[in-house]
Every structure is written in C-alpha cells, then in structure tokens.
Amino acid sequence: MRALVAGGAGFIGSHLCDRLLREGFRVVCLDNLLTGSKTNIRHLLKVPAFRFIPADITLKLPVRGGFDLIYNLASPASPRDYLAFPLETLKVGSVGTMNLLELAWRSKSVFVQASTSEVYGDPKVHPQPESYWGNVNPIGVRAVYDEAKRFSEALATSYHRTHGLPVRIARIFNTYGPRMKANDGRVVPNLIAQALAGRPLSVYGSGRQTRSFCYVSDMVDGLFRLAGCSSAGPVNLGNPREFTILRFARLVLKLTGAKSRVEHHPLPEDDPVRRRPDIARARHLLGWEPRVPLEEGLKLTIEWLSRKKTTRAPRRWK
C-alpha cells in the first residue's frame, strides 16, 4: 500500500507519516516547509519506505499516480501562521486541494481532507455536530483559514458526487503534543513556552472561553481509522472534554512548577467563545474516541518543549 501525505512535515502530518509507516505503508511526504519543518521528519529520512519531496501543491505535482491513500494536511494551521500568509492559505485550500483531488481521481485513491473546527466559526450551537453549518465571518481576519477549509470541503464533496471519488473529511479540533512550534500562536505551546521561560501567561479576554484539547496520537488514530470508513460526510475528531482557558493556564502552571502570573489581553477578533466537538458520529463510524488524559498529554508536551532550544520562523513561499 502506498500513501501520500501533503503537509507531512507539519505537526500532525509528521505524526501521521509515523503511523502509516508502522502500519506497513510506503509513504511519500510533500511539503514546501512554509510552516512545516524538516526537523519533524528527520528521523524518517533514512527509512527505505519513506520519501520526502519538497513541493508546493499549488503548482504542478512532482508525483504520478499509484497511490492507495492521499491525505491533504497542507495548510498553515495556527492563527499566527495563516494571518502571516493569508493568500498562501487561500491558495493551498483551493488550487492545492484541487490538484490533489485530481491526482486522487486519476489514482483511484481514497482521499482524506483535513478540515477544521474553524468551519463552525464562533458557534451558536454547542457542542458542535457535523450537521451544524456554522457562524463564520466571511470577511473577518480569520476568514482566510475558515473559508479555505470550507471550500476544501466543498471541493472534496463535489469530486465525490461528480466522480464517485471515495472522500473522507476530518474536522479537526484543537490538537496538541510534541512537534508543535513554541511560537505558533496556539494556546497550548504559547502558555507552556511562557511558563518554562518564567514569563507571564497570556490569557485573552476573561479566560472563560473554552476549548477541547486532543493529544496528537489520538488525533492520528482518528485520521487513520477515517480512511477505512465508507462515509463521505464530515466527521468531527477532537476531545469532547471542555476546559476554560483560565483553568487550562492554571494546569500548565501546576505541571511546570512555574510561578508566573496570568496576564489578560484583549480578545482577538472573531475568537470563538466556546468550542467542543460532538463526536457521536466518530464513535459510531470509527469506534474512536480520545484516550490520552489532558494531564498526561501535557506532561509529554512540556517535556518535549523544554528540550527544544530553538524554533525556526516560517519563511515565505517563492
């Protein structure tokens, strides 16, 4: 079995490459390293069943058919990255996704599109089921990511309806773990990095807004199971256990032993107030639910970030 992972040098993508190799796949990883890092896949570069190709999927793809499975995880994913690269984010979600779908159609591959909980925007339904259409500001600062992913879902669904392409759509909720960039702007690495440095912990707004945190090994297990599912509809993958940001910050302080204070900042534009997945569909279709407790996953993440000395800043595409 041969698999292609676009965005395979990213945080989740690199862990997915690990899992596919353990399952016996030959893996081709495509990544232009805009926000991914070769460091994430360095341990795989000498593995015979793994091949890394530096490539921009919005251009002509440097691979031919013959894939059983194609995963599309290619996109800036953190607010800091997609706000720094808005046009690139929109382009990879549209042109890049279509290029991969064309390859999947020619290869007769199963196509797995990594979407996001951001398609729900600042939700007015809680928790969020896949049937909810969302509350997205289409011209807000976060729209470049939200709308790129919504368009990717529409493209993938259209290829399924038009060509019968076996499509799977994963709506990924907040995921954390080793290989996250300490400076990528997401709450988990931000607060851990600040605590380890003895700096104040940045909490935006009152801190009463909520998130649900899923450890990366659980997320990758969901993505792997999803490929074998027969449903083309979207499936939420995330942890249904909900935490306020303030409670999460206090847990980080407890686990790091830091004496930092919490420092409140203005809430960013269009920041969701509540975020929690309804995973009934994932339980039914995949037999999946998260298993790693937050405290256990955070200890592993803190240990990894404490060993990480430098983080390379993302560079622009050429």
C-alpha positions in Angstrom: 0.0 0.0 0.0 1.3 3.4 -0.9 0.2 6.7 0.8 0.8 10.4 0.0 0.8 12.9 2.9 0.7 16.5 1.8 1.8 18.7 4.6 3.7 15.7 6.0 6.4 17.8 7.6 4.0 19.6 9.8 2.9 18.9 13.4 0.1 16.4 12.8 1.3 15.4 9.3 4.7 14.1 10.6 3.0 12.0 13.3 0.6 10.7 10.6 3.7 9.6 8.5 5.0 7.7 11.5 1.7 5.9 11.9 1.3 5.0 8.3 4.9 3.6 8.2 4.1 1.5 11.3 1.0 0.2 9.5 3.2 -1.0 6.6 2.6 1.7 4.1 5.2 3.2 1.8 4.9 6.9 2.4 5.6 9.9 0.1 5.6 13.2 2.1 5.1 16.5 0.2 5.8 19.8 2.0 7.1 23.2 0.9 8.3 23.8 4.5 6.4 27.2 4.7 5.2 26.3 8.2 6.4 22.7 8.5 9.9 21.7 9.4 12.3 19.1 8.1 13.2 18.5 11.8 9.8 16.8 12.3 10.7 14.1 9.7 14.5 13.9 10.2 14.2 10.5 11.9 12.4 9.2 8.8 14.7 10.4 6.0 16.8 7.2 6.0 13.8 4.9 6.3 13.5 2.9 3.0 9.7 3.1 2.9 9.7 6.9 3.3 10.3 9.6 0.7 10.3 13.4 1.3 9.7 15.7 -1.7 9.9 19.4 -1.1 7.0 20.7 -3.2 4.3 23.3 -3.4 1.0 21.6 -4.1 -0.5 24.7 -5.7 2.0 24.1 -8.6 2.4 21.0 -10.8 2.7 18.0 -8.5 6.1 16.2 -8.7 4.5 12.8 -8.4 2.5 10.4 -10.5 -0.4 8.1 -9.6 -0.3 4.7 -8.0 -1.4 5.9 -4.5 -3.9 3.9 -2.5 -4.4 6.7 0.0 -3.9 10.5 -0.2 -4.1 12.8 2.9 -4.3 16.5 2.5 -2.9 18.3 5.6 -1.2 21.0 3.6 -2.0 24.4 5.0 -0.9 26.9 7.6 -3.0 26.0 10.7 -2.2 28.3 13.5 -3.6 31.9 13.7 -0.1 33.4 13.7 0.8 31.5 10.5 -2.4 31.9 8.5 -2.6 35.6 9.4 1.1 36.0 8.2 0.3 34.1 5.0 -3.3 34.8 4.1 -3.1 34.5 0.3 -1.0 31.3 0.5 -3.6 29.8 2.9 -6.4 30.6 0.5 -4.5 29.3 -2.5 -3.5 26.0 -0.8 -7.1 25.4 0.3 -8.4 25.9 -3.3 -5.8 25.3 -6.0 -3.7 22.9 -3.9 -6.7 20.8 -2.8 -8.0 20.6 -6.4 -4.5 19.4 -7.6 -4.5 16.6 -5.0 -8.1 15.7 -5.8 -7.2 15.4 -9.5 -4.3 13.1 -8.5 -6.6 11.0 -6.3 -9.2 10.7 -9.1 -6.5 9.5 -11.6 -5.1 7.2 -9.0 -8.4 5.9 -7.8 -7.2 6.7 -4.3 -9.1 7.2 -1.1 -8.8 11.0 -0.4 -8.8 12.3 3.2 -9.2 16.0 3.6 -8.1 17.6 6.9 -10.6 20.2 7.7 -11.1 22.1 10.9 -13.4 23.1 13.8 -13.0 26.6 12.4 -15.6 25.8 9.8 -18.1 26.3 12.7 -16.7 29.8 13.3 -17.9 31.3 16.6 -20.6 28.7 17.1 -24.2 29.3 18.3 -24.8 25.6 18.7 -23.0 23.7 21.5 -21.5 21.2 21.3 -21.0 21.3 17.5 -22.4 18.4 15.5 -21.4 17.9 11.8 -24.9 18.9 10.8 -24.3 22.5 12.1 -23.5 24.9 9.3 -21.5 27.3 11.4 -21.3 31.0 12.2 -18.3 32.3 10.1 -17.5 35.9 9.3 -16.5 35.5 5.6 -14.5 38.8 5.5 -13.0 38.7 9.0 -9.3 38.3 9.7 -9.7 34.6 10.4 -11.7 34.0 7.2 -8.6 33.1 5.2 -8.4 29.9 7.1 -12.1 29.3 7.8 -13.2 29.8 4.2 -10.2 27.9 2.7 -11.2 24.9 4.7 -14.9 25.3 3.9 -14.0 25.5 0.2 -11.8 22.4 0.5 -14.7 20.5 2.0 -17.0 21.7 -0.9 -14.4 20.7 -3.5 -13.9 17.2 -2.0 -17.6 16.6 -1.7 -18.1 17.7 -5.3 -15.5 15.2 -6.5 -17.3 12.6 -4.6 -20.6 13.4 -6.2 -19.3 14.0 -9.7 -16.7 11.3 -10.0 -17.6 8.9 -7.2 -14.2 9.6 -5.6 -14.0 8.0 -2.1 -13.7 11.1 0.0 -13.3 11.4 3.8 -13.4 14.7 5.7 -12.0 15.2 9.2 -13.0 18.3 11.1 -10.0 18.6 13.5 -10.5 20.3 16.8 -7.6 21.7 19.0 -4.7 19.2 18.9 -1.5 19.4 20.9 1.7 17.4 21.5 5.3 17.1 20.6 6.5 18.8 17.4 4.3 21.9 17.9 6.1 25.1 17.3 6.6 27.0 20.5 5.9 30.3 18.8 3.0 29.3 16.6 0.4 31.3 18.4 -1.8 28.5 19.7 -2.8 28.3 23.3 -1.0 25.1 24.3 2.5 25.9 23.1 2.1 29.6 24.0 1.3 29.0 27.6 3.8 26.2 28.1 6.6 28.3 26.5 5.8 31.3 28.6 5.7 29.2 31.8 9.0 27.5 31.0 10.6 30.9 30.4 9.1 32.4 33.6 7.1 35.0 31.7 3.5 36.0 32.4 0.9 33.7 30.8 -1.1 35.4 28.1 -4.8 34.8 28.5 -7.1 36.6 26.1 -10.3 38.1 27.3 -11.7 36.9 30.6 -10.3 33.4 30.1 -13.8 31.9 30.4 -13.9 31.0 26.7 -13.5 27.2 26.3 -11.5 24.8 24.2 -11.3 21.0 24.0 -7.8 19.6 23.7 -6.9 16.3 21.9 -3.5 14.7 22.1 -1.8 14.1 18.8 -1.6 10.3 19.0 -5.4 10.2 19.5 -5.9 12.5 16.5 -3.7 10.5 14.2 -5.5 7.3 15.3 -8.8 9.0 14.2 -7.3 10.1 10.9 -6.1 6.6 10.2 -9.4 5.0 11.0 -11.3 7.6 9.0 -9.5 6.4 5.8 -11.2 3.0 6.2 -14.6 4.4 6.8 -17.2 4.3 4.0 -18.9 7.6 4.7 -18.1 10.8 2.6 -19.7 13.1 5.2 -17.6 15.2 7.6 -16.5 13.6 10.9 -15.5 15.6 14.0 -12.2 14.5 15.5 -11.5 16.1 18.9 -11.8 15.7 22.6 -15.3 16.4 23.9 -14.0 17.3 27.4 -14.2 21.1 27.7 -11.8 23.4 29.6 -11.8 27.2 30.1 -8.6 28.8 29.1 -8.1 30.1 32.6 -8.4 26.6 34.1 -6.0 25.3 31.4 -3.5 28.1 32.3 -3.6 27.1 35.9 -3.0 23.4 35.0 0.1 24.5 32.9 1.4 26.4 36.0 0.9 23.3 38.2 2.6 20.9 35.8 5.6 23.2 35.0 6.0 24.4 38.6 6.2 28.0 37.2 5.4 31.0 39.4 4.3 33.1 36.5 1.2 35.3 36.9 -1.7 35.3 34.4 -1.8 38.4 32.2 -5.0 39.3 30.5 -5.1 40.8 26.9 -7.9 41.9 24.6 -9.8 39.1 22.9 -8.8 38.7 19.2 -11.3 39.5 16.5 -13.8 36.7 15.8 -12.3 34.4 18.5 -14.8 31.6 19.3 -16.3 31.8 22.8 -17.0 28.0 23.1 -15.5 25.1 21.2 -16.4 21.5 21.8 -17.0 18.6 19.3 -19.9 16.3 19.3 -18.1 13.0 18.5 -21.1 10.7 18.3 -20.5 10.2 14.6 -16.8 9.3 15.1 -17.8 6.8 17.9 -20.4 5.2 15.6 -18.5 5.1 12.3 -14.9 4.7 13.6 -15.2 3.2 17.1 -13.0 6.1 18.0 -12.7 8.5 21.0 -9.7 10.2 22.7 -7.9 8.1 25.3 -5.0 10.2 26.5 -5.9 12.3 29.5 -5.1 16.0 29.3 -2.6 16.0 32.2 -0.7 13.0 30.7 -0.5 14.6 27.3 0.5 17.9 28.7 3.4 16.3 30.6 4.7 14.8 27.4 4.3 18.1 25.6 6.0 20.1 28.4 8.9 17.6 28.4 9.3 18.0 24.6 9.1 21.8 24.6 11.5 22.0 27.5 14.1 20.1 25.4 13.6 22.2 22.3 16.1 25.0 22.2 15.2 26.9 19.0 12.2 27.3 16.7 12.7 28.3 13.1 10.5 31.1 12.0 8.3 30.3 8.9 9.5 31.7 5.6 7.5 32.9 2.6 6.9 30.8 -0.5 8.9 31.8 -3.6 
